[in-house]
Amino acid sequence: MLLTRELRTALRHNANLSEIAERDHKPVVKFFTPDAQATWLFTELAADEDTLFGLCDLGHGTPELGYDSLSEISAIRGPMRLLVERDKHFRADKPLSQYVADARAKGRIVA
């Protein structure tokens, strides 16, 4: 399970706040492929409970802000057939905009 109930609640809360006014939230969750170079930092979860917003890095040197599907991420398998995992030790220490600036400078998410 990539998202616990607590993480879903935090992501939905951020999405609700962003509907009122644009916000620069700290990422709530980090996903990664253990056998590839993909990493995601998400700040929001839409009401459909599938659409996530955040910083996406598929390992091609061009991380970008955008939307992704939780169900699609859950189905991804790396070259060794390993599933995407949640970094259980990740704790954001800055807002998403700073992760974006750092990722663009380095060509990858640095968390």
C-alpha positions as CSV (number, residue, x, y, z in Angstrom):
1,M,0.0,0.0,0.0
2,L,1.6,3.2,-1.1
3,L,-0.7,5.6,0.8
4,T,-1.8,5.1,4.4
5,R,-5.1,6.7,5.6
6,E,-3.0,9.4,7.3
7,L,-1.1,10.3,4.2
8,R,-4.3,10.4,2.1
9,T,-5.8,12.8,4.7
10,A,-2.7,15.1,4.6
11,L,-2.6,15.1,0.8
12,R,-6.4,15.8,0.6
13,H,-6.0,18.6,3.1
14,N,-3.4,20.3,1.0
15,A,-5.5,19.9,-2.1
16,N,-8.4,21.6,-0.3
17,L,-6.3,24.5,0.8
18,S,-5.0,24.9,-2.7
19,E,-8.5,25.2,-4.0
20,I,-8.9,28.3,-1.9
21,A,-5.6,29.9,-2.7
22,E,-2.3,28.8,-4.4
23,R,-0.1,27.2,-1.8
24,D,3.5,26.0,-1.7
25,H,3.1,22.9,0.5
26,K,5.9,20.7,1.8
27,P,5.8,17.3,0.1
28,V,3.8,14.8,2.1
29,V,5.1,11.6,0.5
30,K,8.0,10.3,-1.6
31,F,7.8,7.3,-3.9
32,F,10.7,5.7,-5.7
33,T,11.6,2.7,-7.9
34,P,14.1,0.5,-6.0
35,D,15.5,-0.9,-9.3
36,A,15.4,2.2,-11.5
37,Q,15.8,6.0,-11.2
38,A,12.2,7.3,-10.9
39,T,11.3,9.4,-7.9
40,W,8.1,11.3,-7.0
41,L,7.4,13.9,-4.3
42,F,3.7,14.6,-3.9
43,T,1.9,17.4,-2.0
44,E,-1.8,16.9,-3.0
45,L,-4.4,14.2,-3.8
46,A,-7.5,15.2,-5.8
47,A,-11.0,14.3,-4.7
48,D,-11.0,11.4,-7.2
49,E,-8.5,9.7,-4.8
50,D,-6.2,8.9,-7.8
51,T,-4.7,12.1,-9.1
52,L,-1.6,13.3,-7.3
53,F,0.2,16.6,-7.8
54,G,3.9,17.1,-7.2
55,L,7.4,16.8,-8.6
56,C,8.0,13.8,-10.9
57,D,11.4,12.5,-12.0
58,L,11.5,9.5,-14.3
59,G,15.2,9.4,-14.3
60,H,15.8,11.1,-17.6
61,G,17.3,14.3,-16.2
62,T,14.2,16.4,-16.6
63,P,12.2,16.5,-13.4
64,E,9.0,18.5,-13.6
65,L,5.9,19.5,-11.8
66,G,2.7,17.8,-12.8
67,Y,-0.1,15.3,-12.1
68,D,0.2,11.6,-12.0
69,S,-2.1,8.7,-11.3
70,L,-1.7,6.7,-8.1
71,S,-3.2,3.6,-9.8
72,E,-0.7,3.9,-12.7
73,I,2.3,4.4,-10.3
74,S,1.2,1.4,-8.3
75,A,1.3,-0.7,-11.4
76,I,4.9,0.3,-12.5
77,R,7.6,-2.3,-12.3
78,G,11.3,-1.6,-12.8
79,P,13.7,-3.7,-14.8
80,M,14.0,-6.3,-12.0
81,R,10.1,-6.3,-11.8
82,L,10.1,-4.5,-8.4
83,L,7.1,-2.3,-7.6
84,V,7.3,1.4,-6.7
85,E,7.8,1.9,-2.9
86,R,7.1,4.7,-0.5
87,D,10.1,6.1,1.4
88,K,8.9,5.5,5.0
89,H,11.7,7.7,6.4
90,F,11.1,10.7,4.1
91,R,10.3,14.0,6.0
92,A,10.1,17.1,3.9
93,D,12.2,20.0,5.2
94,K,11.3,22.6,2.7
95,P,8.4,23.6,0.4
96,L,7.9,21.9,-3.0
97,S,9.2,25.0,-4.9
98,Q,12.6,24.5,-3.3
99,Y,12.7,20.8,-4.2
100,V,11.8,21.9,-7.8
101,A,14.6,24.5,-7.9
102,D,17.1,22.0,-6.5
103,A,15.9,19.3,-9.0
104,R,16.2,21.5,-12.0
105,A,19.7,22.6,-10.9
106,K,20.9,19.0,-10.4
107,G,18.8,17.3,-13.1
108,R,17.1,15.0,-10.6
109,I,15.2,15.1,-7.3
110,V,17.5,15.6,-4.4
111,A,15.7,14.7,-1.2
